[in-house]
């Protein structure tokens, strides 16, 4: 912990620390101007002392006359540094000028060289000038920031007014704005463009202010007439925002975010790239959040179904480019954080979660991963007068929506599975988990002061999980052996006769080591078969495993056997190929740089600015339908991927169950070796072999 002295010292250091943290570009800029200044200063001194004369026709021009020119230009260099590098430039400029002051003072006062007096006054004037310029520039920056803050506060107030009308879309605009900004960043937009996209998305629904609250909050389906009226919110929003002439893009986003890529949207029926790009970005982000949020007529749609809808809408409802980027965001969101954050339950509105009879109330699921979660809470009895002690517990489960289900139909639809229940005193009940093992340690948590406080640390690594529950006096450590490594693991608060308050959850951003949890069961493996030219790889989740990298040369051929894991059930549970570079040729190696990602179902990503990808996907006569394609992956098959190199182009070719893929990645300005590796989602990859079309091996 920092003391007051430490903080003060840190503050002093921080005032100068920005000099050392200046960007490389800023340092180069300053260095160039310093060199130019030194050159001009030398020219000033030489010309001032020169008695030479330049003849221009019959006229004489003393070289000393150029001293003032060189001096003025050198001062301009200092002004430019202040204008473009602000505080850093000011300090460097002042240091340069102050270093000259002793020489000028000595010449004027000690040596009584009166010719140096103009230079002394010129230097003093330059100091005053650059300080005034810096102060004025700082004032302008502060004013701009004040105006920006005012704009953002006004925008937030409008958004809050919209959200206040619709109890089912609280936070919708902010989430859409954040998703839109991320899509813009993934498209390599500038920071200014990303900010424009963010604010456009933030205000995309401002027109709903003009829609009656009875329509916005109506339960059930709108009539045709009501729907036509609600559709007017996009035009109303544009009319409101077009008055803000400084930001014309705001009105564009509000008007066109319901246009469809196939021309079947509203209000103007624009098609394809006729739709402004900023509206195409907001459109897919808006649709994603609408599907993953609660509505008056339905619960949130599960992530896998949302993904399917984005796939279906690519090229029809959505711009294919931004639909593909949204799919990428979905895939990398392994902890499903891109969703509406709802309040736990109605009885939790006050911050107190109460459970009477066993499981009479259950909290929402908290997903566990390799990043440790620390959960703190206070627990008391619901009936202290009767002397009945509280018995809090966690339910361990998985479901598509991260919630506990008791209805049998909902269990089937949400693929609900319950692993067991863990009580805070260390007792366990095992259901679908393979095994649970409890160790009691008669030492409590050092940072707990009250007897009713609990500290829980929970982590999941592959097919094992650990939950450590500590109070003031003792700790219960429970290790859970899960039935597989592919399904998610959620924990949800429940219990019996307990009142829970002060709940807080903190996630560690660092992954726990692979061997952090002691194993109590053998690892479930689907790759215990003979290996080919490299180790087999089991990929339990999205890109959770990767094969060895192979340097790409013309004619490289990778062959392997792939088979879905028993938990796989979706089209995109299939193999993928990544093109990358690293110092050691491994997918997690030093200086890792990924260029492209190609999946066997025809999806692809471009992951580097220097890589331009063109994907050709063809359904041959062998393709029946996607259900048959999924069955083909479940049954397992041998496949082959061929690589061709043509200059700076890498062409990846493969065909599986009637899906023929030719992916051309054009990589510019990169001269290091590029590697290929196999990855995927919920598959076992075995018998991996590499060869060249000439018959050799790498």
Residue pairs with C-beta under 8 A, 6 or more apart in sequence:
2 10
18 87
18 88
19 88
19 91
22 30
22 85
22 88
26 85
26 88
29 81
29 84
29 85
30 81
30 85
30 88
30 89
30 92
33 77
33 78
33 80
33 81
34 92
34 96
36 74
36 77
37 74
37 77
37 78
37 96
40 70
40 71
40 73
40 74
40 77
41 70
41 74
41 100
43 66
43 70
44 67
44 70
44 71
44 74
47 63
47 64
47 65
47 66
47 67
47 70
48 64
48 67
48 115
49 64
50 62
50 63
50 64
51 62
51 63
51 64
52 62
52 63
53 60
53 61
53 62
53 63
54 60
54 61
54 62
54 63
55 61
71 119
71 122
75 122
75 126
75 129
78 93
78 96
78 97
78 126
78 130
79 129
79 130
79 133
80 89
81 89
81 90
81 92
81 93
82 89
82 90
82 93
82 130
82 133
82 134
82 137
83 89
83 133
83 137
85 92
86 134
86 137
86 138
86 141
87 134
90 130
90 131
90 134
93 130
94 127
94 130
94 131
97 123
97 126
97 127
98 127
100 123
101 120
101 123
104 116
104 119
104 120
104 123
105 120
107 113
107 116
108 114
108 116
108 117
108 120
151 199
152 199
155 199
155 202
155 203
156 202
158 203
158 206
158 209
159 173
159 174
159 202
159 203
159 206
161 209
162 169
162 173
162 205
162 206
162 208
162 209
163 169
163 170
163 171
163 172
163 173
165 208
165 209
165 211
165 213
165 216
165 217
166 172
166 208
166 213
166 216
166 217
167 217
168 217
168 293
168 294
168 295
168 296
169 205
169 293
171 340
171 341
172 205
172 289
172 290
172 293
172 340
173 201
173 202
173 203
173 204
173 205
174 202
175 289
175 293
175 338
175 340
176 201
176 202
176 204
176 282
176 285
176 286
176 289
177 198
177 199
177 201
177 202
178 198
179 201
179 285
179 288
179 289
179 326
179 329
179 338
180 197
180 198
180 200
180 201
180 281
180 282
180 285
181 194
181 195
181 197
181 198
181 201
182 329
183 197
183 281
183 284
183 285
183 322
183 325
183 326
183 329
184 193
184 194
184 197
184 198
184 281
185 194
186 325
186 328
186 329
187 281
187 321
187 322
187 325
188 609
189 197
196 247
196 249
196 278
197 278
197 281
197 282
199 247
199 250
200 249
200 250
200 252
200 253
200 254
200 278
200 282
201 253
201 281
201 282
201 285
201 286
203 237
203 241
203 250
203 253
203 254
204 237
204 253
204 254
204 257
204 282
204 286
205 233
205 237
205 254
206 237
206 240
206 241
206 254
207 232
207 233
207 234
207 235
207 236
207 237
207 238
207 239
207 240
207 254
208 216
208 233
208 236
208 237
209 236
209 240
210 232
210 233
210 236
211 229
211 230
211 232
211 233
211 236
215 222
215 226
215 229
215 230
216 230
217 296
218 226
218 296
219 296
219 297
220 296
220 297
221 297
222 230
231 258
231 266
231 267
232 267
234 254
234 255
234 256
234 257
234 258
234 266
234 267
235 255
235 267
237 251
237 254
237 255
238 251
238 252
238 254
238 255
239 251
240 254
241 247
241 250
241 251
241 254
242 248
242 251
244 250
244 251
249 276
249 278
252 276
252 278
252 279
253 276
253 278
253 279
253 282
255 267
255 268
255 279
256 268
256 270
256 275
256 276
256 279
257 279
257 282
257 283
257 286
258 265
258 266
258 267
258 283
259 265
259 266
259 268
259 269
259 270
259 275
259 279
259 283
260 271
260 283
260 316
260 317
260 318
261 271
261 272
261 275
261 280
261 315
261 316
261 317
261 318
261 319
261 320
262 271
262 315
262 316
262 317
263 269
263 270
263 271
263 272
264 316
265 275
265 317
275 283
275 319
277 319
280 318
280 319
280 322
281 319
281 322
283 317
283 318
283 319
283 322
284 310
284 313
284 318
284 319
284 322
284 323
284 326
285 326
287 309
287 310
287 313
287 317
287 318
288 306
288 310
288 326
288 330
288 338
289 340
291 300
291 301
291 305
291 306
291 309
292 300
292 301
292 303
292 306
292 338
292 339
292 340
293 300
293 339
293 340
294 300
294 340
294 342
299 401
300 339
300 340
300 401
301 309
302 400
302 401
302 414
303 330
303 333
303 336
303 339
303 400
304 400
304 570
305 400
306 330
307 327
307 330
307 572
308 570
308 571
310 318
310 323
310 326
310 327
310 330
311 323
311 327
311 571
311 603
313 323
314 320
314 323
314 324
315 323
318 326
324 603
324 604
324 605
325 605
327 603
328 605
329 338
330 338
331 542
331 572
332 542
334 369
334 541
334 542
335 367
335 369
336 367
336 402
342 364
343 349
344 353
344 363
344 364
345 353
345 361
345 363
345 364
347 353
347 354
347 361
348 363
351 501
351 502
351 503
352 499
352 500
352 501
353 361
353 363
353 493
353 499
353 500
353 501
353 503
354 361
354 382
354 498
354 499
354 500
355 361
355 362
355 382
355 392
355 494
355 495
355 496
355 497
355 498
355 499
355 500
356 382
356 496
356 497
357 496
358 391
358 494
358 495
358 496
359 395
359 494
359 496
361 494
362 395
362 404
362 492
362 493
362 494
363 492
363 493
363 494
364 402
364 403
364 492
365 397
365 399
365 402
365 403
365 404
365 490
365 491
365 492
366 373
366 375
366 458
366 490
366 491
366 492
366 505
367 402
367 488
367 489
367 490
368 458
368 459
368 460
368 465
368 489
368 490
368 491
369 459
369 460
370 459
370 460
370 461
370 511
370 512
371 459
371 507
371 508
371 509
371 510
371 511
371 512
372 457
372 458
372 459
372 507
372 508
372 512
373 457
373 458
373 459
373 505
373 506
373 507
373 508
374 455
374 456
374 457
374 505
374 506
374 507
374 508
375 455
375 456
375 457
375 458
375 503
375 504
375 505
376 453
376 454
376 455
376 456
376 502
376 503
376 504
377 453
377 454
377 456
377 500
377 501
377 502
377 503
377 504
378 450
378 452
378 453
378 454
378 500
378 501
378 502
379 390
379 392
379 424
379 452
379 454
379 498
379 499
379 500
380 390
380 452
380 498
380 499
380 501
381 388
381 389
381 390
381 497
381 498
381 499
382 388
382 390
382 497
382 498
382 499
383 497
388 497
389 497
390 495
390 496
390 497
390 498
390 499
391 423
391 424
391 425
391 495
391 496
391 497
391 498
392 423
392 424
392 454
392 493
392 494
392 495
392 498
392 500
393 421
393 422
393 423
393 424
393 493
393 494
393 495
393 496
394 421
394 422
394 467
394 491
394 492
394 493
394 494
395 404
395 418
395 421
395 491
395 492
395 494
396 418
396 419
396 420
396 421
396 422
396 433
396 465
396 480
396 489
396 490
396 491
397 404
397 416
397 417
397 418
397 419
397 489
397 490
397 492
398 415
398 416
398 417
398 419
398 487
398 488
398 489
398 490
399 405
399 411
399 414
399 415
399 416
399 417
399 490
400 413
400 414
400 415
401 414
402 488
402 490
403 414
403 492
404 416
404 418
404 492
405 411
405 414
405 416
410 416
417 432
417 487
418 431
418 432
419 430
419 431
419 432
419 433
419 480
419 482
419 483
419 489
420 428
420 429
420 430
420 431
420 432
420 433
420 436
420 480
421 428
421 429
421 431
421 494
422 428
422 436
422 467
422 469
422 478
422 480
422 491
423 495
424 454
424 469
424 471
424 476
424 495
425 476
426 438
426 440
426 469
426 476
426 478
427 438
428 436
428 438
428 478
430 436
432 483
433 480
433 481
433 482
433 483
434 481
434 482
434 483
434 521
435 480
435 481
435 520
435 521
436 478
436 479
436 480
436 481
437 478
437 479
437 481
437 520
438 476
438 477
438 478
439 476
439 477
439 478
439 479
440 474
440 475
440 476
440 477
441 474
441 475
441 476
441 477
442 473
442 474
443 474
443 475
444 470
444 471
444 472
444 473
444 474
444 475
445 455
445 470
445 471
445 472
445 475
447 455
448 454
448 455
448 470
448 471
448 472
449 472
450 472
451 471
451 472
451 473
453 471
453 472
454 469
454 470
454 471
455 469
455 470
455 471
456 467
456 468
456 469
456 470
457 466
457 467
457 468
457 470
458 465
458 466
458 467
458 468
458 491
459 465
459 466
459 512
459 516
459 517
460 466
460 482
460 489
461 512
461 514
461 516
461 517
462 485
462 514
462 523
462 540
463 481
463 482
463 483
463 484
463 485
463 521
463 523
463 524
464 479
464 480
464 481
464 482
464 517
464 519
464 520
464 521
465 479
465 480
465 482
465 489
465 517
466 477
466 478
466 479
466 480
466 516
466 517
467 477
467 478
467 480
467 491
468 475
468 476
468 477
468 478
469 475
469 476
469 477
469 478
470 476
479 517
479 518
479 520
481 519
481 520
481 521
482 489
483 524
484 524
484 540
484 565
484 566
484 567
485 524
485 538
485 540
485 541
485 544
486 540
486 541
486 565
486 567
486 568
486 682
487 567
493 500
493 503
525 538
526 538
526 563
526 565
526 684
527 536
527 537
527 538
527 684
527 685
527 686
529 536
529 686
529 687
530 686
530 687
531 686
531 687
531 688
532 559
532 560
532 686
532 687
532 688
532 689
533 688
533 689
533 690
533 697
534 547
534 548
534 688
534 690
535 547
535 548
535 688
536 684
536 685
536 686
536 687
536 688
537 545
537 546
537 547
537 678
537 684
537 685
537 688
538 545
538 565
538 684
538 685
539 545
539 546
539 679
539 680
539 681
539 682
539 683
539 684
539 685
540 565
540 682
541 681
541 682
542 681
543 576
543 679
543 680
543 681
545 679
546 578
546 587
546 588
546 677
546 678
546 679
547 560
547 677
547 678
547 679
547 685
547 688
548 585
548 586
548 677
548 688
549 580
549 582
549 585
549 586
549 587
549 589
549 675
549 676
549 677
550 556
550 558
550 585
550 675
550 676
550 677
550 690
550 698
551 585
551 673
551 674
551 675
551 698
552 579
552 643
552 645
552 650
552 673
552 674
552 675
552 676
553 643
553 645
553 692
553 698
554 643
554 644
554 645
554 646
555 642
555 643
555 644
555 692
555 693
555 694
556 642
556 643
556 676
556 690
556 691
556 692
556 698
557 640
557 641
557 642
557 643
557 690
557 691
557 692
557 693
558 577
558 640
558 641
558 643
558 676
558 678
558 688
558 689
558 690
559 638
559 639
559 640
559 641
559 687
559 688
559 689
559 690
559 691
560 575
560 638
560 639
560 678
560 685
560 686
560 687
560 688
560 689
561 636
561 637
561 638
561 639
561 685
561 686
561 687
562 574
562 575
562 633
562 636
562 637
562 639
562 680
562 683
562 684
562 685
563 633
563 634
563 635
563 636
563 637
563 683
563 684
563 686
564 573
564 574
564 633
564 634
564 636
564 682
564 683
564 684
565 573
565 682
565 683
565 684
567 682
568 633
568 634
568 681
568 682
568 683
569 630
570 630
571 601
571 626
571 629
571 630
572 599
572 601
572 603
572 681
573 630
573 633
573 680
573 681
573 682
573 683
574 599
574 600
574 601
574 633
574 680
574 681
574 683
575 599
575 600
575 639
575 678
575 679
575 680
575 683
575 685
576 597
576 598
576 599
576 600
576 678
576 679
576 680
576 681
577 597
577 598
577 641
577 652
577 654
577 663
577 676
577 677
577 678
577 679
578 587
578 594
578 596
578 597
578 598
578 676
578 677
578 679
579 594
579 595
579 596
579 597
579 598
579 611
579 650
579 652
579 665
579 674
579 675
579 676
580 587
580 592
580 593
580 594
580 595
580 674
580 675
580 677
581 591
581 592
581 593
581 595
581 670
581 672
581 673
581 674
581 675
582 588
582 589
582 590
582 591
582 592
582 593
582 675
583 589
583 590
583 591
584 590
585 673
585 675
587 677
587 679
593 608
594 607
594 608
595 606
595 607
595 608
595 610
595 611
595 665
595 667
595 674
596 604
596 605
596 606
596 607
596 608
596 611
596 613
596 663
596 665
597 604
597 605
597 607
598 604
598 615
598 652
598 661
598 663
599 680
600 639
600 654
600 656
600 659
600 661
600 680
601 629
601 659
602 615
602 617
602 659
602 661
604 613
604 615
604 663
605 613
606 612
606 613
608 667
610 667
610 668
610 669
610 670
611 665
611 666
611 667
611 668
612 665
612 666
612 668
613 663
613 664
613 665
613 666
614 663
614 664
614 666
615 661
615 662
615 663
615 664
616 661
616 662
616 663
616 664
617 659
617 660
617 661
618 659
618 660
618 661
618 662
619 658
619 659
619 660
620 655
620 658
620 659
620 660
621 658
622 657
622 658
623 629
623 657
623 658
623 659
624 658
628 657
629 657
629 658
629 659
632 656
632 657
633 657
633 683
637 656
637 657
638 687
639 654
639 656
640 654
641 652
641 653
641 654
641 676
642 652
642 653
642 654
642 693
643 650
643 651
643 652
643 653
643 676
644 650
644 651
644 653
645 651
648 666
648 667
648 668
648 670
649 664
649 665
649 666
649 667
650 664
650 665
650 667
650 674
651 662
651 663
651 664
651 665
652 661
652 662
652 663
652 664
652 665
652 676
653 661
653 662
653 663
654 660
654 661
655 661
667 674
678 685
678 688
690 697
690 698
691 697
692 698
